Amino acid sequence: MTASNPEQDSREPRSALRMAPDEMLALARETAELLVKRITSLPSERAWEGEFKQGLDQLMVEPPEHGLPGQEVLERAACEILPLALRLDHPRCFGFIPSSPTWPGVLADFLVSGYSANACTWLVASGPSQVELVVLEWIRNWLGYPESAGGVLTSGGSAAALNGLVAARDAAGHPERATVYMSDQSHSAQTRAARIVGVRPECIRKLPSDERLRLDVDALAQAVAADRAAGFNPVAVCANAGTGSTGAIDPLEAMADYCEAEGIWLHVDASYGGFAIVTGRGEKLLRGIERADSIVLDAHKWFFQPYEAGCLMVKDTTKLENAFAVPHDMLQDTIWGSDHPNLSDRGLQLSRSVRALKIWVSVQTFGMAAFRRAVSLGMQLADQAEEYIGASPVLEMLSPASLGIVCFRVNPRHAGLNEQALDEINRTVLARVFWEDRAFMSSTLLAGRFALRMCILNHTTTWNDVRETLRAVERFGTEALEERIASGSNADPE
């Protein structure tokens, strides 16, 4: 075998996709400066900026044959592409479920990308796998789960729900006419997951919620009894630990009693609300969640991490591994024994990003006391918003504040407006907030009524952010009512 020639090696062509160290550092500094500038300027900007598709057609061009300066490309991305979106980390972003990632979490994702890590198996990524096990152990303890419990980090709640229902179906023995039950307030992710695992549309039961928008356990029992009598096979009940619309929490303890007695898998969707468990108040609100067979949480929501940081926890890890572990000849080298788990055996992904590091780095940097204060802040501000709305002559609460969510509407006292008129006014108010105010809100329907919805989860949000937004809603609502009266279109009293 001929030894290599150093002179010949030095003449080997350099990779066309590599950069010199000084170029790499310059681009990294540029990127960090762009991000810090964006984050610090957020409060003075609007929570939403968007563009119609025709305004973005300029991006629909062929890729360049020869590259452009990296700094120019990054600046274009930071100025022309990324700002045109809902700024979910804006302190006045109250729409949908906002996200406000910590800076250490952002940097952890940068590190993960730079290390080109794949958290698929222990052999490929022992350090990242161990950190994921550490984070899962933290979550297990926060939930009050037994030592038999474990889980896997996922892209988000949708993937976690899918993994959970796969485990539920497998634990039930893959029966024919498998049936899944959920509230009429459940997130579409639960329906989608049930369909994907093979539950037929006619076997997905949407059960009525009670006056507090919680699943009705009596209705559940009646539906299960009727289905079993008709030859259907219940495999899972999906509970809500924080509905997307109102933050309502289903009666978890009563549902756990029922599911245990009937031998049905209890799956809890705590995608956004689950991390309230780290606070004393949240622990009381979510009592009974520790009895569920599976639980979904999203750390990129109320645990302040960058996307993607979903999580599925199951009470018995072996049931998850029984459902997903599949031998493969090409991967035979990854079998190191029971003390070295391959996390790809717990879900649908083999190639997996290292999602745990951002959680680990954030907690190590700030400590759990800071996280508890940050989670508690959302509930405190929602309580203050509820108090403000209750005292307002213009606004009306439509559901109690729960897990940081407040649902209300413009309904001036003594105005005598019917439901159609109220819907029209509130739709007008929402549009004006959308186009004219710095804040962003979303809406929902509660018992057929159009509701304005504020989800207050951002750890940088202040009471002034909430109060000024509510004042804008009052102002827009008053003006909308005055316009109706002036035009003679005010509805007659009901």
N, C-alpha and C positions, 0 to 999 in steps of 0.2 A: 504494500500500500504506500503510495507516494505521499510524503509530507506536504502540507499546504505551503505555498509560497507567500510570505507576508506582503511582498511587493505586489504580487498578483491580487491578493485579497483586497489591498487598498484601492485597487482599480475597479473593484466590483461596483456596478451601478447602485446608487443610493435609491431607496424606495421612493417612488414618486409621491407617496402619501405621507412621508415623514417631514417633520420640521426640525430646524436647529433649536437647541435649548433656549437661546435668547428670544427666538420668535415665539416659542411656546409660552414663555413667561410673560412676554409683552401682551399676547392675546389673553392670557389668564387675567392679568391686571386690568386690561380693558374691559373684560367681561364683568369682573368684580365691581369695577367703578360704575358701569352701566346699571348693575343690579342695585347697588347701594343708593345711587342717585334716584332710581325708580322708587325704591321703598321709602326713602325719606321724603319724597315729593308727593306720595300718594294722598295724604290728607287734604292737600290743596287742589286736588284734581277731582274729576267726576268718577263715580264708582263704575260707570259703564261708558264705554266708547265702542261704537261698532261702525260698520260700513256695509252698504248694499253690495251684492255680488258684482254688479257691473263696475263698481268702484275699485274692485280688487282684481279685475281681469288682467291688469298689468303684470300680475305675477304668473299668468298662464303663458309662459314662454319656454322654448327649448332650453335645456341645460347648456351652459357655456362649454365650448371645447377646451378652452384654456382658462385656468383659474384667475380669480380676482384677488386683490389684497385681502387678507383675513380680517383686518380691522374694518375695512369698508363693508364686508359682508355682514359682520356682527352688528355694526351700527345700523345697517339697513333692517336687519331682523328686529333690533330693539326699537326702531323708530317707525317702521312701516307695517310690521306684522303682529308682534306680540301685544302691543297696546290696544289693538282692535279686538277687544274682548271684554267680558264682564270681569272686573278686577275683584276677584273673590276675596282677596286679602285687604281690601279697602275698609277702613273703619266704619264706613257708612254703607257697606254692602250687607243688606238685610234680606236679600232674595235667595230663594232656594236654600241650600245648605252651604254657607260660606266656608272658606278655609283660610287660615292665617299661619303659614309655616314659620317655624323658628329659623333664624339664620344658621345656627349649627346644623340643623336638619338639611338645609339647602346645600351646605358645604359637604355634608356626609354623602349626599347623592353625587356631588362632583367627584369626590374621592372614589366612590364605587365605580363610576364610569371610567375614571382614569386607571383603576386597577383591573378593568375588564373581567370582573368577577361574575361567576355563574353559580348561584346557590342551589344547584341541583342535587348534588350528592356530597357525602362527607369527603370522599377521595378528592373531588374537584375543589371543594371549598370548605375545609374543616373549620377555619376561623369564623367565616361568615355563618356557617351552620350552627356553631356553638353560640354565637351572639343571638341568632334567631331563637334558639332554645332558651336563652336567658330572658329575652323579651317575652316569649310565650309564657315562661314561668312567672314573670311579673304579672302578666295579665291574668293568669290562672289564679294567683293569690288575690288580686283585686276583685275578681269575680266570686271568690269563695268556693272555687271548684276543688274537687278531691285530687289527690296525687295521681290518680289514674288518668286525669285529663291532660289534654295537649291540643295541638293545633298546627296551623300553618298560616303564614302571611300570604296574602293574595293581592291582585291588582286593585280590588275594591269590594264593596258589598255584594255586587252582582255575582262575581266569581265565587265569593265565599258562600253565598246562598246556594249556588249551584252545587258546590262541593258538599255542603251540608245535606241537601236533599238527595244527592247520590248516596251518601252514607245512610240516610234514613231508608231509602228504597232497598239498599243492600241488606240492612239489618232486618227489614221486613220479609226478606226472601224473594224479592222481585215478583210480587203477586200480580195476577191479572186484575184488571179494573182497579188499579191503584188509585187512591183518592187522597187529595190534600185539601186542608181546610185553612181558611184565613179570614180576617176581617175585611169588610168593605173599605176600610181605611188603610189596608196594607199597601206597601210599595209595589210598583209594577215588577220590580226585580224578583219578587217571590213568585209571581205568576209566570214570568219568563223562565225562571229556574225550573219550576214544576213542568212546564211544557218541554224543556230541553231534556229532562230526565225521563220523558216518555209518558207523563201523565196526560191523558187526553183532555181537551178543553172542557168537555162535559163532566169531567171528574175533578175539576178545580172548583171548590165550593167557596163562594164569597158570602160570608155570613154577616148579618146585620150588627151594627154597633149600637150601644146604648146611648142614653142622653149625654154621657160624658165621652162619647166617641171611642169607647172601649169595646172589645169583642164581648158578645153576650154568651156566657158559658152555658146557659140553659139552651140557647139556640144551637150551640155546638153539640151538646149532648143529644138533642132531638135529631139533628142532621146525621150524626154518626149512627144512631140507632136505626134510623130509616134506611140509610145506605147499606148497613150490614144486612138488614132484612131483605134488601133488594139485590144482594150479591156483590156489592162493592167492598173493597178492602182498604180501609183507612190506613195510610202509612205515615202521615205527618200532620201536625197542627202547627201553623205559623203564628206566633205571637208577636206583638209590637212592643218594643221598649223605647218608645219615642216615635210616634207616627210622623211622617214627613209634613203633613198638613198642620197639625196642631201640637205635636209633641206628646200626645196622649199615650199613656202606658196601660196596656191590657192587664187584667187581673192575673198576674203571673202565678201567684201562689194557688189560686183556685184552678187555674189551667193546669198547673203541675199536678195537683191532686187528681184531677180528672184524667189526664194522660197516663199517669202512673197506674191508676185503677183499670184503665182500658187497654194498657199495653201499646200506646201510640207514641211515636217519637215527637217530642216537643222541641220545636226549632224557634229561636227568638231572634227577631230582626232588631238589633240594637246598633244598627250601622252608624247613626249619628249620635244617638243618646247614650250609648253604652259606657263611654268614658266618664260620664257623670259618676260612675261607681267609685272613682278615686276620692270623692268628697263624702263627708258624713251625710249631707243631705241627699246626695244621689244614691248612696248605699241604702237609705231608708226607702226612697222612691222605687228602687229596683229590687226590693226584697222579693225573693222567689226565683230570681234569674239563675241562681246557682243550682237550681233543680232541673234546668233545661238539659236536653240531650245535646243540643248544639246552639251556639251563639255567634252572631255576626257583629263585628265592630269595625269601624273605619278610623284609623289613627290620623288620616288626612282630613278629618272633619274636626271633632272636638278634642283631639290630642295634638293639634297644631303641627302636623307634619306635611311635607310636600307630597303631592300625588306620586306614586300610587302606594298606599299603605293600608290595605284591607286586612282583615284577620278573621279566620274561622277557628273557634274553640269548640271541642267536643268533650263531653264528660268522660268518654272512654276512648282513648287514642287508638286502641286496636280496631275499633269499628271503622275508623277513618282509613287506617292502613289496609284493612281487609277489603275495603271498597276500591282502593286505588293502586295498591302495590301489584305490579305486573313484571314478571321476570323477563329479561331481555339478554340474549347472548352477548351482544356488543357491550353491554354494561355489566358483565359478570365481575369485572375487576373492582366494582364499586361496593361489593358486599364485604363489609369489614366486621360484621357482627352486630348483636343487638345493642351494644353500647354506643354504636356510631350510626344513628338513624339517618336515612336519606329522606330529606324533606319532600322530595319529588314523589315519594310514596304516599303522600298525604293529600294530594290534590291533582288537578288536571294538567299542571305545567311540569315539564321536565326542565327546559331552560327557564331560569328564574332570576330576576334581578335581586340584588341584596337589599331587601326592604327593611331589614331590622336595624341596620347600622344607624340610620337617621334617628330612629326612636331612641336607640341606646345612647348616641352622642348627645341628643337633646336633653335626655334625663340626666346624664352624667354632668352636663354643663350647668343646668339650672337647678336640679334637685326636685324631688317630688313636692315639696312644700310650695314651690313656685307654680308647678302645674296645678295643684289643688286650688290655689288662689285664682289662676287663670280660668279654670273650668267654672269655679263658683261665680266669677264675675258675670258670666252670661246669664246665669239664673237670677242674680241680684238685679241686673239691668232690666231683665224681663219683668220682674216684680215691680220695679219702679215705673216701667212703661204701663203695666196694668193699672197701677194706682193713678197715673196721670190720665189715662183714658177714662177711668171711672169717674174722675172729677171733671172731665171736659163736657161742656154743654153741646159739643159738636160730634163727639165720637162715642161709639158703643162697643163694648167688649162682646165677642161672639163665642169665645171659649176661654177657659181659665189659662193663664200663663203656665206653661209646662216645659221643662227642660230647655229654656231659653227661647221658646217660640210664643209669640203673641198674635192672636187673630182678632181683628176688629173691623169696624167700618165707620164711614161717615153716616150719621143718623141724627141730625140736629133735633134737640128736644122740642116738642110741640109743633114740629113742621108738618106732621100728618102725612108722611110720604108712604106710598105703597111699595111693595117689594120691587116691582119693575122700575119705579123711579129711583129707588135706592141703588139698585144694580147699575143703572145708567150713570148716576152721579159718581159712584165709587170707581167705575171703569174710567170715567173721565179723570178722576183724581189720580188713579194709578198711572195713566198716560202722562199726566202733567209732571208727576214725580220722575217718571222715566226720562222725559225730554227736558225738563226745566230745572230739576234739583240735582244737587251733587250726589244724593243718596240713590240707592237702588232697592226696590221692594218687589215682591212677587205677590201673587194672589192664589186663592184656593176656593173651593166650593164647600160649604158646610150646610148640610141639609138643604141643598139647592140654593143657598144664599151666597152671593158673591162676597168674599171676605178679603180684606187686605191682610197681609201676613208679614210679620217681621221676625226673622230668625237672628238672634243676637248671640253669636258665638265667638266673635273675634276678640282676642286678648288685648288688642290695641283700641277697641271701641270705648268711648267714654259716655257718661250720662249726657253730656252736651250733644254728642252725635245723635243719640236717641231722641232727646228732647227737641232738637232743632228739626229733625225729620218729622216728628209728630206735629209740630207747629206748622210745618209746610203742608201736611195733610189737612189740618184744620183750615188753613187759609184757602187751599185749593177747593176744599169741600164747601166752604162758605160762599166762595165766588161762584162755584157751579150751581149752588142753590139759588143765588141771586139772579144768575143768568136765566134759570128756568122760570123764576117768577116774572122777570122782566119780559120774557118772550111769551108768557101766558101758557107755558107747557107744563106747569107744575101739576102733578097728579093730585086727584081728589083723595081725601083721607080714606083709609080702608073702612 
